[in-house]
Amino acid sequence: MLLLKNAKVINGDGKSVLEHGHIIVEGERILAVTDLLDVQDMTGWDVIDCTGKIVIPGMITHHAHGLVHGPFLASGAPALSEEHIIDQHKRHLIHGHTTALNVDGFCTMDEVKSSFYTPLRIKQCTVHLPLSFKAAYKGDGKGLSEIHNEMTVERMLNDGAIAIGEVGAGQTTAGGDYVYIPAEIKERKGVDITAKQSMILLDAVLGKWADKNYYNKERVARALKDYDMDSILTPEEARDIVWKTTFRVYDYAIAAYEEAVDASIRYGVPAILHHTPSTMQVVKKCAGKGADRMICSHTHLAYSPEEAIEIACFLKEHYGTLIDIAVLDAFGERVIEPQQETILALFENNLVDLISTDYAGGRSDSMLLCIDEIIKRGYASLPKAIALATSAPAHNVPGLAVGAGFLAPNYLADMVVINENDITNIERVYVGGRLVCKNGKYLA
């Protein structure tokens, strides 16, 4: 038996707090959550005194990449190395995320089953649809084999996939490419650029709306100089590279959205859509279809606060549309896409339904960093904010976290122990009652 005693317990329902609580775990499930500890004999028990600590449910990210040894991203890129994938598993667990939905939708369920390298609970999406395949092959497709080509959405869902997604990507819809622009520059110039430089280059050439008419030589020249790329590229070379990497696939990627949402309606599963200004029009159109649980991912990305509020309000008028905030690395390393201001504006206006991590080049933050910031600003109570990363994804993505997302009898003992004075200080992480991380260290 495991006992976490004398803790403040936030059970995940969005409102309840047990100020002085005790959690009793038997095996992998919670036996009791109580404020009255009436146990006479604790011989052989593992007893952890949580005085000054908060216990929350293991957090659930419904949007993560790089967790399965299979095709990467919506472009069907080659699989990441097993070493990198294992590092991503450990990163999530250390950050207090005990369940994750892999949205690299071309992976098969056999590849998922062979990727259980750690206790992280992994579920899988599917985009095995004709137009998604077509877009992948226009953008990359080097990670796709005959096995993937023959796979269908029906088979994936029958085998355990739980959602359609991720439809579109930053690399295929001009919504933030830090993969193909650097690769093209490396091939042409033999020089490596950073993810941040790639994002800056994309924005300087195309703006946020993927518009060829946006190009301005002086603007691109300034960006090249400001970000130390003027010795690598001329403005014209930068334009040609961005246009090539973007427009070889953009129209095909956009065309895949409606097909995917139609499939989500047909099969009664959520659809997870890449959402940035460059996909806004098709996302709006899809919202009008009335899909139940259409998740508009990272609705802050590339939007100004005012733009994000406007589009979120519009989308939430439509039945079943959910607004997601991906923390990315906005509160930690702040390399890929900080945009704290836009994220916080959506929380301030009570427009966020779900919190996720996404990928951020493998540098994604703990969701607690974002939660801590919105709590400090008074945009949500701690119980409500915790629910956005626990019970909300469990409810809105059926099958993602069965028996998880709450601290209550008979639920899985996926638990995170954090410091009451600094909720970003993650002291213990349990999966099914098993201690897997302690004080920032993964326990083999």
Long-range contacts (C-beta under 8 A, 24 or more apart in sequence): 1-25, 1-26, 1-31, 1-42, 1-44, 1-45, 1-46, 2-26, 2-45, 2-46, 2-48, 2-413, 2-430, 2-433, 3-37, 3-39, 3-42, 3-45, 3-46, 3-47, 3-48, 4-48, 4-50, 4-55, 4-415, 4-417, 5-37, 5-47, 5-48, 5-49, 5-50, 6-49, 6-50, 6-51, 7-50, 7-51, 7-53, 7-54, 7-55, 7-417, 8-53, 8-54, 8-55, 8-420, 9-33, 9-54, 9-55, 9-407, 10-54, 10-55, 10-56, 10-382, 10-383, 10-386, 10-407, 11-57, 11-406, 11-407, 11-408, 12-56, 12-57, 12-386, 12-387, 12-390, 12-391, 12-405, 12-406, 12-407, 13-383, 13-387, 13-391, 13-406, 14-383, 14-384, 14-386, 14-387, 14-391, 14-392, 15-381, 15-383, 15-384, 16-383, 17-382, 17-383, 21-55, 23-55, 23-407, 23-413, 23-415, 25-413, 25-430, 25-433, 26-433, 27-432, 27-433, 28-412, 28-413, 28-432, 28-433, 28-434, 29-403, 29-410, 29-411, 29-412, 29-413, 29-432, 29-433, 30-407, 30-408, 30-409, 30-410, 30-411, 30-412, 30-413, 31-409, 32-409, 33-407, 33-408, 33-409, 48-417, 48-428, 50-417, 52-419, 52-420, 52-421, 53-417, 53-418, 53-419, 53-420, 53-427, 54-417, 54-418, 54-419, 54-420, 54-423, 55-407, 55-415, 55-416, 55-417, 55-418, 56-96, 56-386, 56-390, 56-407, 56-415, 56-416, 56-418, 57-386, 57-390, 57-391, 57-404, 57-405, 57-406, 57-407, 57-411, 57-414, 57-415, 57-416, 58-96, 58-97, 58-98, 58-99, 58-390, 58-404, 58-412, 58-414, 58-415, 58-416, 58-429, 58-430, 58-431, 59-95, 59-96, 59-97, 59-98, 59-99, 59-367, 59-368, 59-389, 59-390, 59-416, 60-97, 60-98, 60-99, 60-100, 60-389, 60-390, 60-393, 60-394, 60-400, 60-401, 60-404, 60-405, 61-92, 61-97, 61-99, 61-100, 61-101, 61-356, 61-357, 61-367, 61-389, 61-393, 62-101, 62-272, 62-295, 62-324, 62-354, 62-356, 62-393, 62-396, 62-397, 62-400, 63-101, 63-103, 63-165, 63-166, 63-272, 63-295, 63-297, 63-298, 63-324, 63-326, 63-356, 63-357, 63-358, 64-88, 64-92, 64-97, 64-100, 64-101, 64-102, 64-103, 64-356, 64-357, 64-358, 64-359, 64-364, 65-102, 65-103, 65-104, 65-166, 65-358, 65-359, 66-102, 66-104, 66-359, 66-362, 67-92, 67-100, 67-102, 67-104, 67-115, 67-120, 67-122, 68-102, 68-104, 68-107, 68-111, 68-112, 68-115, 68-122, 68-124, 69-111, 69-114, 69-115, 70-104, 70-106, 70-107, 70-108, 70-111, 70-112, 70-115, 70-143, 70-148, 71-104, 71-106, 71-107, 71-136, 71-143, 71-144, 71-148, 72-104, 72-143, 73-104, 73-140, 73-169, 73-171, 73-172, 73-179, 74-104, 74-105, 74-106, 74-127, 74-132, 74-135, 74-136, 74-139, 74-166, 74-167, 74-168, 74-169, 74-171, 74-172, 74-253, 74-274, 75-135, 75-136, 75-139, 75-140, 75-141, 75-169, 75-171, 75-172, 75-179, 75-180, 75-249, 76-106, 76-133, 76-136, 76-137, 76-139, 76-140, 76-141, 76-142, 76-143, 76-144, 76-148, 77-140, 77-142, 77-143, 77-171, 77-179, 78-142, 78-143, 79-143, 82-117, 84-362, 85-115, 85-117, 86-117, 86-118, 87-362, 88-362, 89-117, 89-118, 89-120, 90-118, 90-442, 91-362, 91-364, 92-120, 92-357, 93-118, 93-119, 93-120, 93-429, 93-431, 93-436, 93-437, 93-442, 94-366, 94-426, 94-429, 94-437, 94-440, 94-441, 94-442, 95-357, 95-365, 95-366, 95-367, 95-368, 95-426, 96-366, 96-367, 96-368, 96-416, 96-418, 96-426, 96-429, 97-357, 97-366, 97-367, 98-404, 98-414, 98-416, 98-429, 98-430, 98-431, 99-123, 99-400, 99-401, 99-404, 99-414, 100-357, 101-125, 101-162, 101-163, 101-393, 101-397, 101-400, 103-163, 103-165, 103-166, 103-272, 104-166, 105-132, 105-164, 105-165, 105-166, 105-167, 106-132, 106-136, 106-143, 106-144, 106-148, 106-151, 108-147, 108-148, 108-151, 108-156, 109-156, 109-159, 109-160, 109-161, 112-160, 118-436, 118-442, 119-431, 119-432, 119-434, 119-436, 120-431, 121-401, 121-404, 121-414, 121-431, 123-160, 123-161, 123-162, 123-399, 123-400, 123-401, 124-156, 124-160, 124-161, 124-162, 125-161, 125-162, 125-163, 125-164, 125-165, 125-166, 125-272, 126-151, 126-153, 126-156, 126-157, 126-161, 126-163, 126-164, 126-165, 127-153, 127-164, 127-165, 127-166, 127-167, 127-256, 127-260, 128-152, 128-153, 128-155, 128-156, 129-153, 129-164, 129-256, 129-259, 129-260, 129-263, 130-259, 131-252, 131-255, 131-256, 131-259, 131-260, 132-167, 132-256, 132-259, 132-260, 134-252, 134-255, 134-256, 135-172, 135-249, 135-252, 135-253, 135-255, 135-256, 138-248, 138-249, 138-252, 138-253, 139-171, 139-172, 139-180, 139-248, 139-249, 139-252, 139-253, 140-171, 140-180, 153-263, 153-267, 154-267, 157-267, 157-269, 162-269, 162-270, 162-397, 162-398, 162-399, 162-400, 163-264, 163-269, 163-270, 163-271, 163-272, 163-397, 163-400, 164-260, 164-261, 164-263, 164-264, 164-267, 164-269, 164-270, 164-271, 164-272, 165-260, 165-270, 165-271, 165-272, 165-273, 165-295, 166-272, 166-273, 166-274, 166-297, 167-256, 167-257, 167-260, 167-261, 167-271, 167-272, 167-273, 167-274, 168-253, 168-254, 168-256, 168-257, 168-273, 168-274, 168-279, 169-253, 169-274, 170-274, 170-276, 170-301, 172-249, 172-250, 172-252, 172-253, 173-210, 173-250, 173-253, 173-254, 173-274, 173-276, 173-278, 173-279, 174-202, 174-206, 174-210, 174-246, 174-250, 174-276, 174-278, 175-274, 175-275, 175-276, 175-277, 175-278, 175-279, 175-301, 175-302, 176-202, 176-276, 176-301, 176-302, 176-336, 176-337, 177-202, 177-245, 177-246, 178-336, 178-361, 180-245, 181-241, 181-242, 181-245, 184-241, 184-244, 184-245, 185-232, 185-233, 185-241, 188-237, 188-241, 189-232, 189-233, 191-232, 193-229, 193-232, 194-335, 195-335, 195-336, 195-361, 196-227, 196-335, 196-336, 197-227, 197-228, 197-229, 199-336, 199-337, 200-226, 200-227, 201-227, 201-229, 201-238, 201-241, 201-242, 202-242, 202-246, 203-302, 204-238, 205-238, 205-239, 205-242, 205-243, 206-242, 206-243, 206-246, 206-278, 208-276, 208-277, 208-278, 208-302, 208-303, 209-277, 209-278, 210-246, 210-250, 210-278, 212-243, 212-247, 215-239, 250-278, 254-279, 254-282, 257-282, 257-283, 257-285, 257-286, 258-282, 258-285, 258-286, 258-289, 261-286, 261-289, 261-291, 261-294, 262-289, 264-291, 264-293, 264-294, 265-289, 265-290, 265-291, 265-292, 268-292, 269-293, 269-398, 270-294, 270-295, 270-396, 270-397, 270-398, 271-295, 272-297, 273-297, 274-298, 275-299, 275-301, 276-301, 276-302, 276-303, 277-302, 277-303, 277-307, 278-302, 280-311, 283-315, 284-311, 284-314, 284-315, 287-314, 287-315, 287-318, 287-321, 288-318, 290-318, 290-319, 290-320, 291-320, 291-321, 292-319, 292-320, 293-320, 293-322, 293-396, 293-397, 294-320, 294-321, 294-322, 295-322, 295-324, 295-354, 295-396, 295-397, 296-321, 296-322, 296-323, 296-324, 297-324, 297-326, 297-356, 297-358, 298-324, 298-325, 298-326, 298-328, 298-356, 298-358, 299-323, 299-324, 299-325, 299-346, 300-325, 300-326, 300-339, 300-342, 300-343, 300-345, 300-346, 301-326, 301-337, 301-339, 302-339, 303-342, 304-342, 305-341, 305-342, 305-345, 305-346, 306-345, 308-342, 308-345, 308-346, 309-345, 309-346, 309-349, 309-351, 312-346, 312-349, 312-351, 313-351, 316-351, 322-353, 322-354, 322-396, 323-351, 323-352, 323-353, 323-354, 324-352, 324-353, 324-354, 324-355, 324-356, 325-352, 325-354, 325-355, 325-356, 325-370, 326-355, 326-356, 326-357, 326-358, 326-364, 327-355, 327-356, 327-357, 327-358, 327-364, 327-365, 327-366, 327-367, 327-369, 327-370, 328-357, 328-358, 328-359, 328-360, 328-364, 328-365, 329-360, 329-361, 329-363, 329-364, 329-365, 330-365, 330-370, 331-365, 331-369, 331-370, 331-372, 331-373, 332-363, 332-365, 332-366, 332-369, 333-360, 333-363, 333-365, 335-360, 335-361, 335-363, 336-360, 336-361, 336-363, 340-373, 343-370, 344-373, 344-374, 344-377, 344-379, 347-374, 347-377, 347-379, 347-380, 348-377, 348-379, 350-379, 352-388, 353-388, 353-392, 353-396, 354-388, 354-392, 354-393, 354-396, 355-388, 355-389, 355-392, 356-393, 366-424, 366-426, 368-418, 368-423, 368-424, 368-426, 369-424, 371-423, 372-422, 372-423, 372-424, 375-423, 382-423
